[in-house]
Amino acid sequence: MAPVEIVRRSAPLHLLLLLICVNPAVLHAKLPPAGATIAPMLEKVLPAVVNISTRTRTKAIRHPLLDDPFFRHFFDIPNRQERQKQSLGSGVIVDAAKGYILTNHHVIEGADEITVTLRDQRQFTAEVAGSDPEVDLALIRIGAKDLAALPIADSDQVRVGDFVVAIGNPFGLGQTVTYGIVSALGRSGLGIEGYEDFIQTDASINPGNSGGALVNMSGELVGVNTAIVGPSGGNIGIGFAIPGNMASTIMTQLATYGEVRRGQLGLATQDLTPELASAFSLQRRGGALVARVAPGSAAEQAGVRSGDVIVSLNDRAVANSSELRNAVGLLRIGTRINLGLLRNGRLLTLPATIADPLTGSASAGSMNKLLSGALLGAISDNHPLAGRVDGVQVLEVEHGSPAWSAGLRADDIIESVNQRPVSTLNDVAAALKRGGDTLLLNIRRGNSAYIVVIH
């Protein structure tokens, strides 16, 4: 009765009425049957989840007077002063023989030292095998024997309502287990990572859990914990994990190449809404509607046209534009694929090859010396503004170049040059010829728009 008494004293009247009226079975729907336990599963899983601590050295900011050689010598001040930053996170052993551990990119980003602590308290210095900031995954390696690894589940089989367990190192407390369910699947558009297809869970995930394991009741890895939504970084039951299938694909590339070299098709798509489906006389609701095909792109060479609806990639159904973007983003340059699409009511299959984003790029300096140092190209498939704006993307900018000094930065979108809208490199070249000694550029950067005048 004690818990009931506490609730009665602290709960408002409407909550008391709710507690009285709700079926008791509903209140315990999340709990396993009486006497059930996940302890045997955890005994096998816990040795595969590790704690990760990093140390990063940064140059200390000091007063310019302290850089004077005479002043340093007179007061015996060291030539170099460094500050050290420490952080904590988690990781999952995915290959016991090779010592591979999967974690988040942000856990090890910029670290000078990475220390891995196993459940049996053994400690090892790790090296980075590869990292992918766009998905926020990293693969590190330790030289250790007698390791336990987690098998990776087919995350496509995960369903909303499945029981899951989150394991990690929250707040540096050490290995901790929390229990919950899969709350939602395919979460995207959150602005957390470049590529998002998160599993959402109400299993408590807190700072320090990043890179830890989200496992099913069979002890298989269904996701890598990566982010939470909550005030002041605290948990309110909304956590996100990178799906196991995405993690497995990225891990393979990181182990083989040390990086992920993403290609693109060169098209802009949008979700096929009921209104658009009606306008195009389509019966289906799923798919990615092609809004624009970049000239000379892999998509154009494959025969894709504006107005086509892409419904599958390599025989795997595509539900929306985000799903297509994620699928293409997991493929390396040169990968051959088959696109299934609807055109005028007919189902077609077109072969295509994932292209290098730099193919078809051009030096802006060759068009106008005021933009020397900038490399321009079509808007890439993985750009946050792809499909939302027309223009030309700034692919690279050399630090200290005229383009850099003018304010151009990588991933900027040039929407117009000298008040002439541009969508191709030819458009830019034609507009620049009319510029003379002054250029007027309309730039989109993130959610902001700028007008840049260059003399």
Secondary structure as UniProt FT lines:
FT   HELIX           2..10
FT   HELIX           13..21
FT   HELIX           24..27
FT   TURN            28..30
FT   TURN            34..35
FT   HELIX           39..45
FT   HELIX           46..48
FT   STRAND          49..59
FT   HELIX           64..67
FT   HELIX           69..74
FT   TURN            75..76
FT   STRAND          82..95
FT   TURN            96..99
FT   STRAND          100..103
FT   HELIX           105..108
FT   TURN            109..110
FT   STRAND          113..117
FT   TURN            119..120
FT   STRAND          123..125
FT   STRAND          127..132
FT   TURN            133..136
FT   STRAND          137..141
FT   HELIX           155..157
FT   TURN            160..161
FT   STRAND          163..168
FT   HELIX           170..172
FT   STRAND          176..187
FT   STRAND          198..201
FT   TURN            207..208
FT   TURN            210..211
FT   STRAND          213..215
FT   TURN            217..218
FT   STRAND          221..228
FT   HELIX           231..233
FT   STRAND          239..243
FT   HELIX           244..257
FT   STRAND          267..271
FT   HELIX           274..279
FT   TURN            280..281
FT   STRAND          288..293
FT   TURN            295..296
FT   HELIX           298..302
FT   TURN            306..307
FT   STRAND          309..313
FT   TURN            314..315
FT   STRAND          316..317
FT   HELIX           321..329
FT   TURN            333..334
FT   STRAND          336..343
FT   TURN            344..345
FT   STRAND          346..353
FT   TURN            357..360
FT   STRAND          362..363
FT   HELIX           364..366
FT   HELIX           369..371
FT   TURN            372..373
FT   STRAND          374..377
FT   TURN            381..382
FT   TURN            384..388
FT   STRAND          392..397
FT   TURN            399..400
FT   HELIX           402..405
FT   TURN            406..407
FT   TURN            410..411
FT   STRAND          413..417
FT   TURN            418..419
FT   STRAND          420..421
FT   HELIX           425..432
FT   TURN            433..434
FT   TURN            436..437
FT   STRAND          439..445
FT   TURN            446..447
FT   STRAND          448..454
//
